[in-house]
């Protein structure tokens, strides 16, 4: 087994700085995108409710015409 290599303090500092900057960037980006995604989910849920309501109405109309034809 090879003994561990001594890593330069500058390289260590750079690596941890990059890690920290990436974490900060990720947090800022998440905070920026979260409200947009919530709005998209809200709009999508509204559209789904409307679609289901229209399907229900169409189903009731179809059932009504089917019952009328039987008489």
Predicted model as a PDB file, atoms N, CA, C, CB and O in Angstrom, pLDDT in the B-factor column:
MODEL        1                                                                  
ATOM      1  N   UNK A   1       0.846  -1.177   0.000  1.00 87.00           N  
ATOM      2  CA  UNK A   1       0.000   0.000   0.000  1.00 87.00           C  
ATOM      3  C   UNK A   1       0.891   1.240   0.000  1.00 87.00           C  
ATOM      4  CB  UNK A   1      -0.962  -0.001   1.223  1.00 87.00           C  
ATOM      5  O   UNK A   1       1.906   1.286   0.695  1.00 87.00           O  
ATOM      6  N   UNK A   2       0.508   2.227  -0.774  1.00 89.00           N  
ATOM      7  CA  UNK A   2       1.290   3.450  -0.917  1.00 89.00           C  
ATOM      8  C   UNK A   2       0.913   4.404   0.213  1.00 89.00           C  
ATOM      9  CB  UNK A   2       1.055   4.113  -2.312  1.00 89.00           C  
ATOM     10  O   UNK A   2      -0.267   4.534   0.538  1.00 89.00           O  
ATOM     11  N   UNK A   3       1.888   5.066   0.812  1.00 89.00           N  
ATOM     12  CA  UNK A   3       1.566   6.023   1.880  1.00 89.00           C  
ATOM     13  C   UNK A   3       0.808   7.224   1.318  1.00 89.00           C  
ATOM     14  CB  UNK A   3       2.854   6.494   2.594  1.00 89.00           C  
ATOM     15  O   UNK A   3       0.998   7.579   0.155  1.00 89.00           O  
ATOM     16  N   UNK A   4      -0.052   7.858   2.127  1.00 89.00           N  
ATOM     17  CA  UNK A   4      -0.828   9.005   1.642  1.00 89.00           C  
ATOM     18  C   UNK A   4       0.080  10.154   1.212  1.00 89.00           C  
ATOM     19  CB  UNK A   4      -1.797   9.486   2.725  1.00 89.00           C  
ATOM     20  O   UNK A   4       1.146  10.382   1.783  1.00 89.00           O  
ATOM     21  N   UNK A   5      -0.379  10.869   0.185  1.00 92.00           N  
ATOM     22  CA  UNK A   5       0.379  11.987  -0.362  1.00 92.00           C  
ATOM     23  C   UNK A   5      -0.027  13.251   0.384  1.00 92.00           C  
ATOM     24  CB  UNK A   5       0.141  12.139  -1.900  1.00 92.00           C  
ATOM     25  O   UNK A   5      -1.198  13.443   0.711  1.00 92.00           O  
ATOM     26  N   UNK A   6       0.934  14.092   0.643  1.00 94.00           N  
ATOM     27  CA  UNK A   6       0.665  15.378   1.294  1.00 94.00           C  
ATOM     28  C   UNK A   6       0.061  16.324   0.256  1.00 94.00           C  
ATOM     29  CB  UNK A   6       1.976  15.989   1.921  1.00 94.00           C  
ATOM     30  O   UNK A   6       0.706  16.639  -0.744  1.00 94.00           O  
ATOM     31  N   UNK A   7      -1.181  16.782   0.488  1.00 93.00           N  
ATOM     32  CA  UNK A   7      -1.863  17.666  -0.455  1.00 93.00           C  
ATOM     33  C   UNK A   7      -1.599  19.106  -0.058  1.00 93.00           C  
ATOM     34  CB  UNK A   7      -3.389  17.376  -0.498  1.00 93.00           C  
ATOM     35  O   UNK A   7      -1.630  19.463   1.120  1.00 93.00           O  
ATOM     36  N   UNK A   8      -1.339  19.925  -1.071  1.00 96.00           N  
ATOM     37  CA  UNK A   8      -1.036  21.333  -0.840  1.00 96.00           C  
ATOM     38  C   UNK A   8      -2.217  22.022  -0.157  1.00 96.00           C  
ATOM     39  CB  UNK A   8      -0.692  22.039  -2.170  1.00 96.00           C  
ATOM     40  O   UNK A   8      -3.369  21.762  -0.503  1.00 96.00           O  
ATOM     41  N   UNK A   9      -1.940  22.899   0.811  1.00 95.00           N  
ATOM     42  CA  UNK A   9      -3.030  23.650   1.456  1.00 95.00           C  
ATOM     43  C   UNK A   9      -3.815  24.498   0.461  1.00 95.00           C  
ATOM     44  CB  UNK A   9      -2.471  24.544   2.555  1.00 95.00           C  
ATOM     45  O   UNK A   9      -5.016  24.702   0.638  1.00 95.00           O  
ATOM     46  N   UNK A  10      -3.154  24.993  -0.578  1.00 97.00           N  
ATOM     47  CA  UNK A  10      -3.841  25.784  -1.598  1.00 97.00           C  
ATOM     48  C   UNK A  10      -4.879  24.925  -2.322  1.00 97.00           C  
ATOM     49  CB  UNK A  10      -2.824  26.371  -2.608  1.00 97.00           C  
ATOM     50  O   UNK A  10      -5.993  25.379  -2.578  1.00 97.00           O  
ATOM     51  N   UNK A  11      -4.513  23.684  -2.651  1.00 96.00           N  
ATOM     52  CA  UNK A  11      -5.449  22.781  -3.323  1.00 96.00           C  
ATOM     53  C   UNK A  11      -6.613  22.443  -2.391  1.00 96.00           C  
ATOM     54  CB  UNK A  11      -4.728  21.486  -3.781  1.00 96.00           C  
ATOM     55  O   UNK A  11      -7.763  22.423  -2.830  1.00 96.00           O  
ATOM     56  N   UNK A  12      -6.340  22.181  -1.132  1.00 96.00           N  
ATOM     57  CA  UNK A  12      -7.406  21.896  -0.164  1.00 96.00           C  
ATOM     58  C   UNK A  12      -8.360  23.081  -0.060  1.00 96.00           C  
ATOM     59  CB  UNK A  12      -6.809  21.569   1.225  1.00 96.00           C  
ATOM     60  O   UNK A  12      -9.580  22.921  -0.100  1.00 96.00           O  
ATOM     61  N   UNK A  13      -7.778  24.274   0.072  1.00 98.00           N  
ATOM     62  CA  UNK A  13      -8.586  25.492   0.185  1.00 98.00           C  
ATOM     63  C   UNK A  13      -9.458  25.659  -1.058  1.00 98.00           C  
ATOM     64  CB  UNK A  13      -7.681  26.737   0.380  1.00 98.00           C  
ATOM     65  O   UNK A  13     -10.643  25.976  -0.950  1.00 98.00           O  
ATOM     66  N   UNK A  14      -8.875  25.445  -2.237  1.00 98.00           N  
ATOM     67  CA  UNK A  14      -9.615  25.609  -3.486  1.00 98.00           C  
ATOM     68  C   UNK A  14     -10.758  24.596  -3.577  1.00 98.00           C  
ATOM     69  CB  UNK A  14      -8.673  25.457  -4.693  1.00 98.00           C  
ATOM     70  O   UNK A  14     -11.869  24.944  -3.977  1.00 98.00           O  
ATOM     71  N   UNK A  15     -10.487  23.357  -3.209  1.00 97.00           N  
ATOM     72  CA  UNK A  15     -11.528  22.325  -3.272  1.00 97.00           C  
ATOM     73  C   UNK A  15     -12.689  22.648  -2.340  1.00 97.00           C  
ATOM     74  CB  UNK A  15     -10.942  20.957  -2.919  1.00 97.00           C  
ATOM     75  O   UNK A  15     -13.850  22.563  -2.739  1.00 97.00           O  
ATOM     76  N   UNK A  16     -12.379  23.019  -1.098  1.00 98.00           N  
ATOM     77  CA  UNK A  16     -13.453  23.318  -0.151  1.00 98.00           C  
ATOM     78  C   UNK A  16     -14.176  24.615  -0.506  1.00 98.00           C  
ATOM     79  CB  UNK A  16     -12.894  23.408   1.264  1.00 98.00           C  
ATOM     80  O   UNK A  16     -15.373  24.749  -0.256  1.00 98.00           O  
ATOM     81  N   UNK A  17     -13.452  25.565  -1.086  1.00 98.00           N  
ATOM     82  CA  UNK A  17     -14.101  26.799  -1.538  1.00 98.00           C  
ATOM     83  C   UNK A  17     -15.084  26.491  -2.660  1.00 98.00           C  
ATOM     84  CB  UNK A  17     -13.050  27.831  -2.012  1.00 98.00           C  
ATOM     85  O   UNK A  17     -16.201  27.007  -2.679  1.00 98.00           O  
ATOM     86  N   UNK A  18     -14.654  25.636  -3.601  1.00 98.00           N  
ATOM     87  CA  UNK A  18     -15.541  25.270  -4.711  1.00 98.00           C  
ATOM     88  C   UNK A  18     -16.772  24.519  -4.180  1.00 98.00           C  
ATOM     89  CB  UNK A  18     -14.780  24.396  -5.755  1.00 98.00           C  
ATOM     90  O   UNK A  18     -17.889  24.740  -4.648  1.00 98.00           O  
ATOM     91  N   UNK A  19     -16.561  23.647  -3.215  1.00 98.00           N  
ATOM     92  CA  UNK A  19     -17.678  22.919  -2.615  1.00 98.00           C  
ATOM     93  C   UNK A  19     -18.659  23.883  -1.958  1.00 98.00           C  
ATOM     94  CB  UNK A  19     -17.167  21.899  -1.586  1.00 98.00           C  
ATOM     95  O   UNK A  19     -19.868  23.779  -2.162  1.00 98.00           O  
ATOM     96  N   UNK A  20     -18.145  24.807  -1.181  1.00 98.00           N  
ATOM     97  CA  UNK A  20     -18.989  25.784  -0.492  1.00 98.00           C  
ATOM     98  C   UNK A  20     -19.733  26.676  -1.489  1.00 98.00           C  
ATOM     99  CB  UNK A  20     -18.140  26.645   0.454  1.00 98.00           C  
ATOM    100  O   UNK A  20     -20.919  26.954  -1.311  1.00 98.00           O  
ATOM    101  N   UNK A  21     -19.035  27.123  -2.538  1.00 98.00           N  
ATOM    102  CA  UNK A  21     -19.680  27.974  -3.546  1.00 98.00           C  
ATOM    103  C   UNK A  21     -20.783  27.188  -4.272  1.00 98.00           C  
ATOM    104  CB  UNK A  21     -18.629  28.507  -4.568  1.00 98.00           C  
ATOM    105  O   UNK A  21     -21.837  27.741  -4.585  1.00 98.00           O  
ATOM    106  N   UNK A  22     -20.540  25.917  -4.533  1.00 98.00           N  
ATOM    107  CA  UNK A  22     -21.559  25.091  -5.173  1.00 98.00           C  
ATOM    108  C   UNK A  22     -22.787  24.930  -4.295  1.00 98.00           C  
ATOM    109  CB  UNK A  22     -20.990  23.729  -5.516  1.00 98.00           C  
ATOM    110  O   UNK A  22     -23.914  24.945  -4.789  1.00 98.00           O  
ATOM    111  N   UNK A  23     -22.575  24.776  -3.005  1.00 98.00           N  
ATOM    112  CA  UNK A  23     -23.709  24.658  -2.080  1.00 98.00           C  
ATOM    113  C   UNK A  23     -24.495  25.957  -2.021  1.00 98.00           C  
ATOM    114  CB  UNK A  23     -23.224  24.274  -0.674  1.00 98.00           C  
ATOM    115  O   UNK A  23     -25.725  25.938  -2.008  1.00 98.00           O  
ATOM    116  N   UNK A  24     -23.800  27.076  -1.987  1.00 98.00           N  
ATOM    117  CA  UNK A  24     -24.474  28.383  -1.952  1.00 98.00           C  
ATOM    118  C   UNK A  24     -25.257  28.595  -3.246  1.00 98.00           C  
ATOM    119  CB  UNK A  24     -23.444  29.534  -1.745  1.00 98.00           C  
ATOM    120  O   UNK A  24     -26.408  29.032  -3.216  1.00 98.00           O  
ATOM    121  N   UNK A  25     -24.623  28.280  -4.392  1.00 98.00           N  
ATOM    122  CA  UNK A  25     -25.301  28.433  -5.678  1.00 98.00           C  
ATOM    123  C   UNK A  25     -26.551  27.541  -5.728  1.00 98.00           C  
ATOM    124  CB  UNK A  25     -24.337  28.085  -6.845  1.00 98.00           C  
ATOM    125  O   UNK A  25     -27.612  27.981  -6.170  1.00 98.00           O  
ATOM    126  N   UNK A  26     -26.422  26.308  -5.281  1.00 98.00           N  
ATOM    127  CA  UNK A  26     -27.551  25.383  -5.298  1.00 98.00           C  
ATOM    128  C   UNK A  26     -28.707  25.885  -4.450  1.00 98.00           C  
ATOM    129  CB  UNK A  26     -27.115  24.016  -4.813  1.00 98.00           C  
ATOM    130  O   UNK A  26     -29.863  25.773  -4.858  1.00 98.00           O  
ATOM    131  N   UNK A  27     -28.421  26.429  -3.294  1.00 98.00           N  
ATOM    132  CA  UNK A  27     -29.467  26.961  -2.409  1.00 98.00           C  
ATOM    133  C   UNK A  27     -30.171  28.155  -3.057  1.00 98.00           C  
ATOM    134  CB  UNK A  27     -28.862  27.376  -1.046  1.00 98.00           C  
ATOM    135  O   UNK A  27     -31.397  28.254  -3.020  1.00 98.00           O  
ATOM    136  N   UNK A  28     -29.384  29.062  -3.654  1.00 98.00           N  
ATOM    137  CA  UNK A  28     -29.983  30.232  -4.313  1.00 98.00           C  
ATOM    138  C   UNK A  28     -30.843  29.803  -5.497  1.00 98.00           C  
ATOM    139  CB  UNK A  28     -28.885  31.211  -4.783  1.00 98.00           C  
ATOM    140  O   UNK A  28     -31.932  30.334  -5.714  1.00 98.00           O  
ATOM    141  N   UNK A  29     -30.338  28.836  -6.258  1.00 98.00           N  
ATOM    142  CA  UNK A  29     -31.070  28.363  -7.431  1.00 98.00           C  
ATOM    143  C   UNK A  29     -32.370  27.668  -7.001  1.00 98.00           C  
ATOM    144  CB  UNK A  29     -30.189  27.398  -8.268  1.00 98.00           C  
ATOM    145  O   UNK A  29     -33.413  27.864  -7.626  1.00 98.00           O  
ATOM    146  N   UNK A  30     -32.310  26.871  -5.954  1.00 98.00           N  
ATOM    147  CA  UNK A  30     -33.497  26.194  -5.427  1.00 98.00           C  
ATOM    148  C   UNK A  30     -34.530  27.222  -4.978  1.00 98.00           C  
ATOM    149  CB  UNK A  30     -33.121  25.260  -4.251  1.00 98.00           C  
ATOM    150  O   UNK A  30     -35.713  27.104  -5.296  1.00 98.00           O  
ATOM    151  N   UNK A  31     -34.073  28.236  -4.235  1.00 98.00           N  
ATOM    152  CA  UNK A  31     -34.998  29.273  -3.766  1.00 98.00           C  
ATOM    153  C   UNK A  31     -35.624  30.041  -4.932  1.00 98.00           C  
ATOM    154  CB  UNK A  31     -34.271  30.246  -2.831  1.00 98.00           C  
ATOM    155  O   UNK A  31     -36.756  30.514  -4.826  1.00 98.00           O  
ATOM    156  N   UNK A  32     -34.899  30.166  -6.034  1.00 98.00           N  
ATOM    157  CA  UNK A  32     -35.414  30.864  -7.208  1.00 98.00           C  
ATOM    158  C   UNK A  32     -36.448  30.001  -7.939  1.00 98.00           C  
ATOM    159  CB  UNK A  32     -34.259  31.237  -8.158  1.00 98.00           C  
ATOM    160  O   UNK A  32     -37.479  30.509  -8.381  1.00 98.00           O  
ATOM    161  N   UNK A  33     -36.174  28.703  -8.067  1.00 98.00           N  
ATOM    162  CA  UNK A  33     -37.042  27.829  -8.855  1.00 98.00           C  
ATOM    163  C   UNK A  33     -38.259  27.312  -8.092  1.00 98.00           C  
ATOM    164  CB  UNK A  33     -36.252  26.668  -9.357  1.00 98.00           C  
ATOM    165  O   UNK A  33     -39.261  26.960  -8.713  1.00 98.00           O  
ATOM    166  N   UNK A  34     -38.195  27.259  -6.762  1.00 98.00           N  
ATOM    167  CA  UNK A  34     -39.280  26.682  -5.970  1.00 98.00           C  
ATOM    168  C   UNK A  34     -40.621  27.384  -6.198  1.00 98.00           C  
ATOM    169  CB  UNK A  34     -38.925  26.737  -4.501  1.00 98.00           C  
ATOM    170  O   UNK A  34     -41.615  26.698  -6.436  1.00 98.00           O  
ATOM    171  N   UNK A  35     -40.698  28.728  -6.138  1.00 97.00           N  
ATOM    172  CA  UNK A  35     -42.008  29.369  -6.355  1.00 97.00           C  
ATOM    173  C   UNK A  35     -42.538  29.152  -7.779  1.00 97.00           C  
ATOM    174  CB  UNK A  35     -41.907  30.871  -6.073  1.00 97.00           C  
ATOM    175  O   UNK A  35     -43.749  29.060  -7.981  1.00 97.00           O  
ATOM    176  N   UNK A  36     -41.648  29.071  -8.747  1.00 97.00           N  
ATOM    177  CA  UNK A  36     -42.076  28.837 -10.125  1.00 97.00           C  
ATOM    178  C   UNK A  36     -42.705  27.457 -10.234  1.00 97.00           C  
ATOM    179  CB  UNK A  36     -40.887  28.972 -11.106  1.00 97.00           C  
ATOM    180  O   UNK A  36     -43.756  27.303 -10.856  1.00 97.00           O  
ATOM    181  N   UNK A  37     -42.080  26.464  -9.643  1.00 97.00           N  
ATOM    182  CA  UNK A  37     -42.605  25.096  -9.686  1.00 97.00           C  
ATOM    183  C   UNK A  37     -43.930  25.000  -8.935  1.00 97.00           C  
ATOM    184  CB  UNK A  37     -41.586  24.108  -9.092  1.00 97.00           C  
ATOM    185  O   UNK A  37     -44.838  24.297  -9.380  1.00 97.00           O  
ATOM    186  N   UNK A  38     -44.056  25.688  -7.813  1.00 97.00           N  
ATOM    187  CA  UNK A  38     -45.312  25.666  -7.062  1.00 97.00           C  
ATOM    188  C   UNK A  38     -46.442  26.264  -7.888  1.00 97.00           C  
ATOM    189  CB  UNK A  38     -45.164  26.428  -5.735  1.00 97.00           C  
ATOM    190  O   UNK A  38     -47.558  25.745  -7.884  1.00 97.00           O  
ATOM    191  N   UNK A  39     -46.158  27.358  -8.599  1.00 97.00           N  
ATOM    192  CA  UNK A  39     -47.168  27.993  -9.443  1.00 97.00           C  
ATOM    193  C   UNK A  39     -47.576  27.047 -10.572  1.00 97.00           C  
ATOM    194  CB  UNK A  39     -46.638  29.332 -10.019  1.00 97.00           C  
ATOM    195  O   UNK A  39     -48.759  26.925 -10.890  1.00 97.00           O  
ATOM    196  N   UNK A  40     -46.591  26.377 -11.177  1.00 97.00           N  
ATOM    197  CA  UNK A  40     -46.903  25.436 -12.247  1.00 97.00           C  
ATOM    198  C   UNK A  40     -47.775  24.295 -11.726  1.00 97.00           C  
ATOM    199  CB  UNK A  40     -45.612  24.880 -12.865  1.00 97.00           C  
ATOM    200  O   UNK A  40     -48.715  23.878 -12.402  1.00 97.00           O  
ATOM    201  N   UNK A  41     -47.472  23.789 -10.533  1.00 97.00           N  
ATOM    202  CA  UNK A  41     -48.284  22.712  -9.950  1.00 97.00           C  
ATOM    203  C   UNK A  41     -49.701  23.200  -9.664  1.00 97.00           C  
ATOM    204  CB  UNK A  41     -47.635  22.182  -8.653  1.00 97.00           C  
ATOM    205  O   UNK A  41     -50.665  22.465  -9.880  1.00 97.00           O  
ATOM    206  N   UNK A  42     -49.832  24.430  -9.182  1.00 98.00           N  
ATOM    207  CA  UNK A  42     -51.154  24.976  -8.883  1.00 98.00           C  
ATOM    208  C   UNK A  42     -51.981  25.107 -10.161  1.00 98.00           C  
ATOM    209  CB  UNK A  42     -51.029  26.345  -8.184  1.00 98.00           C  
ATOM    210  O   UNK A  42     -53.156  24.740 -10.186  1.00 98.00           O  
ATOM    211  N   UNK A  43     -51.364  25.630 -11.219  1.00 98.00           N  
ATOM    212  CA  UNK A  43     -52.068  25.797 -12.494  1.00 98.00           C  
ATOM    213  C   UNK A  43     -52.449  24.434 -13.061  1.00 98.00           C  
ATOM    214  CB  UNK A  43     -51.194  26.578 -13.508  1.00 98.00           C  
ATOM    215  O   UNK A  43     -53.552  24.253 -13.575  1.00 98.00           O  
ATOM    216  N   UNK A  44     -51.537  23.488 -12.966  1.00 97.00           N  
ATOM    217  CA  UNK A  44     -51.813  22.144 -13.469  1.00 97.00           C  
ATOM    218  C   UNK A  44     -52.970  21.502 -12.711  1.00 97.00           C  
ATOM    219  CB  UNK A  44     -50.563  21.267 -13.361  1.00 97.00           C  
ATOM    220  O   UNK A  44     -53.808  20.838 -13.321  1.00 97.00           O  
ATOM    221  N   UNK A  45     -53.031  21.685 -11.404  1.00 97.00           N  
ATOM    222  CA  UNK A  45     -54.121  21.124 -10.605  1.00 97.00           C  
ATOM    223  C   UNK A  45     -55.452  21.771 -11.001  1.00 97.00           C  
ATOM    224  CB  UNK A  45     -53.848  21.327  -9.091  1.00 97.00           C  
ATOM    225  O   UNK A  45     -56.477  21.093 -11.071  1.00 97.00           O  
ATOM    226  N   UNK A  46     -55.432  23.073 -11.256  1.00 97.00           N  
ATOM    227  CA  UNK A  46     -56.649  23.771 -11.696  1.00 97.00           C  
ATOM    228  C   UNK A  46     -57.134  23.212 -13.024  1.00 97.00           C  
ATOM    229  CB  UNK A  46     -56.394  25.289 -11.821  1.00 97.00           C  
ATOM    230  O   UNK A  46     -58.318  22.926 -13.198  1.00 97.00           O  
ATOM    231  N   UNK A  47     -56.191  23.058 -13.967  1.00 97.00           N  
ATOM    232  CA  UNK A  47     -56.558  22.529 -15.277  1.00 97.00           C  
ATOM    233  C   UNK A  47     -57.097  21.106 -15.152  1.00 97.00           C  
ATOM    234  CB  UNK A  47     -55.350  22.560 -16.227  1.00 97.00           C  
ATOM    235  O   UNK A  47     -58.028  20.734 -15.867  1.00 97.00           O  
ATOM    236  N   UNK A  48     -56.527  20.314 -14.259  1.00 97.00           N  
ATOM    237  CA  UNK A  48     -56.994  18.945 -14.063  1.00 97.00           C  
ATOM    238  C   UNK A  48     -58.422  18.950 -13.532  1.00 97.00           C  
ATOM    239  CB  UNK A  48     -56.063  18.184 -13.098  1.00 97.00           C  
ATOM    240  O   UNK A  48     -59.259  18.165 -13.980  1.00 97.00           O  
ATOM    241  N   UNK A  49     -58.704  19.851 -12.561  1.00 97.00           N  
ATOM    242  CA  UNK A  49     -60.065  19.948 -12.030  1.00 97.00           C  
ATOM    243  C   UNK A  49     -61.053  20.323 -13.129  1.00 97.00           C  
ATOM    244  CB  UNK A  49     -60.127  20.977 -10.891  1.00 97.00           C  
ATOM    245  O   UNK A  49     -62.140  19.753 -13.215  1.00 97.00           O  
ATOM    246  N   UNK A  50     -60.670  21.286 -13.971  1.00 97.00           N  
ATOM    247  CA  UNK A  50     -61.548  21.701 -15.068  1.00 97.00           C  
ATOM    248  C   UNK A  50     -61.794  20.542 -16.032  1.00 97.00           C  
ATOM    249  CB  UNK A  50     -60.939  22.899 -15.822  1.00 97.00           C  
ATOM    250  O   UNK A  50     -62.927  20.293 -16.444  1.00 97.00           O  
ATOM    251  N   UNK A  51     -60.718  19.837 -16.386  1.00 97.00           N  
ATOM    252  CA  UNK A  51     -60.833  18.702 -17.305  1.00 97.00           C  
ATOM    253  C   UNK A  51     -61.757  17.635 -16.735  1.00 97.00           C  
ATOM    254  CB  UNK A  51     -59.449  18.101 -17.594  1.00 97.00           C  
ATOM    255  O   UNK A  51     -62.612  17.105 -17.444  1.00 97.00           O  
ATOM    256  N   UNK A  52     -61.586  17.322 -15.454  1.00 96.00           N  
ATOM    257  CA  UNK A  52     -62.433  16.311 -14.826  1.00 96.00           C  
ATOM    258  C   UNK A  52     -63.888  16.756 -14.795  1.00 96.00           C  
ATOM    259  CB  UNK A  52     -61.945  16.013 -13.408  1.00 96.00           C  
ATOM    260  O   UNK A  52     -64.794  15.947 -14.997  1.00 96.00           O  
ATOM    261  N   UNK A  53     -64.112  18.037 -14.542  1.00 96.00           N  
ATOM    262  CA  UNK A  53     -65.483  18.568 -14.518  1.00 96.00           C  
ATOM    263  C   UNK A  53     -66.119  18.454 -15.901  1.00 96.00           C  
ATOM    264  CB  UNK A  53     -65.492  20.047 -14.044  1.00 96.00           C  
ATOM    265  O   UNK A  53     -67.276  18.052 -16.027  1.00 96.00           O  
ATOM    266  N   UNK A  54     -65.356  18.809 -16.941  1.00 95.00           N  
ATOM    267  CA  UNK A  54     -65.886  18.698 -18.306  1.00 95.00           C  
ATOM    268  C   UNK A  54     -66.158  17.244 -18.671  1.00 95.00           C  
ATOM    269  CB  UNK A  54     -64.908  19.318 -19.315  1.00 95.00           C  
ATOM    270  O   UNK A  54     -67.162  16.949 -19.320  1.00 95.00           O  
ATOM    271  N   UNK A  55     -65.272  16.327 -18.262  1.00 95.00           N  
ATOM    272  CA  UNK A  55     -65.494  14.913 -18.529  1.00 95.00           C  
ATOM    273  C   UNK A  55     -66.750  14.411 -17.808  1.00 95.00           C  
ATOM    274  CB  UNK A  55     -64.269  14.093 -18.101  1.00 95.00           C  
ATOM    275  O   UNK A  55     -67.522  13.631 -18.364  1.00 95.00           O  
ATOM    276  N   UNK A  56     -66.944  14.867 -16.567  1.00 94.00           N  
ATOM    277  CA  UNK A  56     -68.119  14.465 -15.804  1.00 94.00           C  
ATOM    278  C   UNK A  56     -69.398  14.960 -16.495  1.00 94.00           C  
ATOM    279  CB  UNK A  56     -68.038  15.011 -14.360  1.00 94.00           C  
ATOM    280  O   UNK A  56     -70.376  14.222 -16.619  1.00 94.00           O  
ATOM    281  N   UNK A  57     -69.369  16.218 -16.938  1.00 93.00           N  
ATOM    282  CA  UNK A  57     -70.545  16.785 -17.624  1.00 93.00           C  
ATOM    283  C   UNK A  57     -70.810  16.023 -18.920  1.00 93.00           C  
ATOM    284  CB  UNK A  57     -70.339  18.302 -17.921  1.00 93.00           C  
ATOM    285  O   UNK A  57     -71.957  15.703 -19.231  1.00 93.00           O  
ATOM    286  N   UNK A  58     -69.750  15.733 -19.676  1.00 93.00           N  
ATOM    287  CA  UNK A  58     -69.925  15.003 -20.932  1.00 93.00           C  
ATOM    288  C   UNK A  58     -70.487  13.611 -20.659  1.00 93.00           C  
ATOM    289  CB  UNK A  58     -68.586  14.903 -21.695  1.00 93.00           C  
ATOM    290  O   UNK A  58     -71.331  13.124 -21.412  1.00 93.00           O  
ATOM    291  N   UNK A  59     -70.025  12.973 -19.593  1.00 92.00           N  
ATOM    292  CA  UNK A  59     -70.512  11.638 -19.233  1.00 92.00           C  
ATOM    293  C   UNK A  59     -71.998  11.701 -18.865  1.00 92.00           C  
ATOM    294  CB  UNK A  59     -69.686  11.052 -18.054  1.00 92.00           C  
ATOM    295  O   UNK A  59     -72.779  10.835 -19.261  1.00 92.00           O  
ATOM    296  N   UNK A  60     -72.379  12.728 -18.106  1.00 90.00           N  
ATOM    297  CA  UNK A  60     -73.787  12.874 -17.726  1.00 90.00           C  
ATOM    298  C   UNK A  60     -74.660  13.127 -18.945  1.00 90.00           C  
ATOM    299  CB  UNK A  60     -73.955  14.014 -16.717  1.00 90.00           C  
ATOM    300  O   UNK A  60     -75.767  12.599 -19.044  1.00 90.00           O  
ATOM    301  N   UNK A  61     -74.160  13.934 -19.870  1.00 91.00           N  
ATOM    302  CA  UNK A  61     -74.927  14.209 -21.091  1.00 91.00           C  
ATOM    303  C   UNK A  61     -75.074  12.927 -21.900  1.00 91.00           C  
ATOM    304  CB  UNK A  61     -74.243  15.315 -21.943  1.00 91.00           C  
ATOM    305  O   UNK A  61     -76.149  12.634 -22.422  1.00 91.00           O  
ATOM    306  N   UNK A  62     -73.978  12.158 -22.002  1.00 88.00           N  
ATOM    307  CA  UNK A  62     -74.031  10.908 -22.766  1.00 88.00           C  
ATOM    308  C   UNK A  62     -74.995   9.933 -22.111  1.00 88.00           C  
ATOM    309  CB  UNK A  62     -72.628  10.276 -22.881  1.00 88.00           C  
ATOM    310  O   UNK A  62     -75.745   9.252 -22.810  1.00 88.00           O  
ATOM    311  N   UNK A  63     -74.993   9.851 -20.800  1.00 86.00           N  
ATOM    312  CA  UNK A  63     -75.921   8.964 -20.103  1.00 86.00           C  
ATOM    313  C   UNK A  63     -77.351   9.436 -20.287  1.00 86.00           C  
ATOM    314  CB  UNK A  63     -75.579   8.885 -18.614  1.00 86.00           C  
ATOM    315  O   UNK A  63     -78.263   8.620 -20.424  1.00 86.00           O  
ATOM    316  N   UNK A  64     -77.554  10.746 -20.292  1.00 83.00           N  
ATOM    317  CA  UNK A  64     -78.901  11.292 -20.484  1.00 83.00           C  
ATOM    318  C   UNK A  64     -79.446  10.980 -21.858  1.00 83.00           C  
ATOM    319  CB  UNK A  64     -78.900  12.790 -20.268  1.00 83.00           C  
ATOM    320  O   UNK A  64     -80.618  10.628 -21.989  1.00 83.00           O  
ATOM    321  N   UNK A  65     -78.623  11.099 -22.889  1.00 78.00           N  
ATOM    322  CA  UNK A  65     -79.096  10.786 -24.243  1.00 78.00           C  
ATOM    323  C   UNK A  65     -79.284   9.291 -24.405  1.00 78.00           C  
ATOM    324  CB  UNK A  65     -78.113  11.313 -25.302  1.00 78.00           C  
ATOM    325  O   UNK A  65     -80.155   8.864 -25.163  1.00 78.00           O  
ATOM    326  N   UNK A  66     -78.495   8.484 -23.716  1.00 69.00           N  
ATOM    327  CA  UNK A  66     -78.651   7.025 -23.797  1.00 69.00           C  
ATOM    328  C   UNK A  66     -79.976   6.615 -23.159  1.00 69.00           C  
ATOM    329  CB  UNK A  66     -77.463   6.297 -23.097  1.00 69.00           C  
ATOM    330  O   UNK A  66     -80.666   5.739 -23.682  1.00 69.00           O  
ATOM    331  N   UNK A  67     -80.336   7.228 -22.049  1.00 67.00           N  
ATOM    332  CA  UNK A  67     -81.594   6.907 -21.385  1.00 67.00           C  
ATOM    333  C   UNK A  67     -82.783   7.367 -22.232  1.00 67.00           C  
ATOM    334  CB  UNK A  67     -81.646   7.557 -19.991  1.00 67.00           C  
ATOM    335  O   UNK A  67     -83.809   6.688 -22.268  1.00 67.00           O  
ATOM    336  N   UNK A  68     -82.662   8.472 -22.890  1.00 63.00           N  
ATOM    337  CA  UNK A  68     -83.748   8.983 -23.713  1.00 63.00           C  
ATOM    338  C   UNK A  68     -84.009   8.077 -24.897  1.00 63.00           C  
ATOM    339  CB  UNK A  68     -83.437  10.385 -24.192  1.00 63.00           C  
ATOM    340  O   UNK A  68     -85.157   7.901 -25.306  1.00 63.00           O  
ATOM    341  N   UNK A  69     -82.950   7.499 -25.453  1.00 56.00           N  
ATOM    342  CA  UNK A  69     -83.108   6.618 -26.604  1.00 56.00           C  
ATOM    343  C   UNK A  69     -83.792   5.316 -26.261  1.00 56.00           C  
ATOM    344  CB  UNK A  69     -81.777   6.331 -27.212  1.00 56.00           C  
ATOM    345  O   UNK A  69     -84.363   4.683 -27.150  1.00 56.00           O  
ATOM    346  N   UNK A  70     -83.762   4.893 -25.032  1.00 55.00           N  
ATOM    347  CA  UNK A  70     -84.362   3.624 -24.610  1.00 55.00           C  
ATOM    348  C   UNK A  70     -85.893   3.728 -24.473  1.00 55.00           C  
ATOM    349  CB  UNK A  70     -83.748   3.176 -23.276  1.00 55.00           C  
ATOM    350  O   UNK A  70     -86.585   2.714 -24.566  1.00 55.00           O  
ATOM    351  N   UNK A  71     -86.409   4.893 -24.261  1.00 51.00           N  
ATOM    352  CA  UNK A  71     -87.842   5.048 -24.006  1.00 51.00           C  
ATOM    353  C   UNK A  71     -88.667   4.829 -25.205  1.00 51.00           C  
ATOM    354  CB  UNK A  71     -88.135   6.379 -23.471  1.00 51.00           C  
ATOM    355  O   UNK A  71     -89.892   4.927 -25.137  1.00 51.00           O  
TER     356      UNK A  71                                                      
ENDMDL                                                                          
END                                                                             
